[in-house]
Amino acid sequence: MTRVQPTDEERQSIGPYLPIGEYGPYPEQLRQQFAGAIRRFKTGALWREMPQEFRVRSTVHNRFRQ
């Protein structure tokens, strides 16, 4: 885990707000996408500079907008 990814404690506090439904995304993918959105704001990077470890940047951006 890098210093810009949320800790387990932070993930537990935001867990109830993550949109996991009956047919929604897998929880691990959702955590990666959320970590990608947090990374974007903590580092000031552009969406197109998103590392592959956070999945597809357009998906991360769409998840952030939701």
Contacts in CASP RR format, 6 or more apart in sequence:
PFRMAT RR
TARGET T0000
AUTHOR 0000-0000-0000
METHOD contacts of the structure
MODEL  1
MTRVQPTDEERQSIGPYLPIGEYGPYPEQLRQQFAGAIRRFKTGALWREM
PQEFRVRSTVHNRFRQ
1 7 0 8 1.000
2 39 0 8 1.000
4 35 0 8 1.000
4 38 0 8 1.000
4 39 0 8 1.000
4 42 0 8 1.000
4 43 0 8 1.000
5 35 0 8 1.000
5 36 0 8 1.000
5 38 0 8 1.000
5 39 0 8 1.000
6 14 0 8 1.000
6 34 0 8 1.000
6 35 0 8 1.000
6 38 0 8 1.000
11 31 0 8 1.000
14 34 0 8 1.000
18 27 0 8 1.000
18 30 0 8 1.000
18 34 0 8 1.000
19 30 0 8 1.000
19 66 0 8 1.000
20 27 0 8 1.000
20 30 0 8 1.000
25 33 0 8 1.000
25 63 0 8 1.000
29 55 0 8 1.000
30 63 0 8 1.000
32 53 0 8 1.000
32 54 0 8 1.000
32 55 0 8 1.000
33 54 0 8 1.000
33 55 0 8 1.000
33 59 0 8 1.000
33 60 0 8 1.000
33 63 0 8 1.000
33 64 0 8 1.000
34 63 0 8 1.000
35 54 0 8 1.000
36 50 0 8 1.000
36 54 0 8 1.000
36 60 0 8 1.000
37 60 0 8 1.000
37 61 0 8 1.000
37 63 0 8 1.000
37 64 0 8 1.000
39 45 0 8 1.000
39 50 0 8 1.000
39 51 0 8 1.000
39 54 0 8 1.000
40 46 0 8 1.000
40 47 0 8 1.000
40 50 0 8 1.000
40 60 0 8 1.000
40 64 0 8 1.000
47 57 0 8 1.000
47 60 0 8 1.000
47 61 0 8 1.000
48 57 0 8 1.000
50 57 0 8 1.000
50 60 0 8 1.000
54 60 0 8 1.000
END
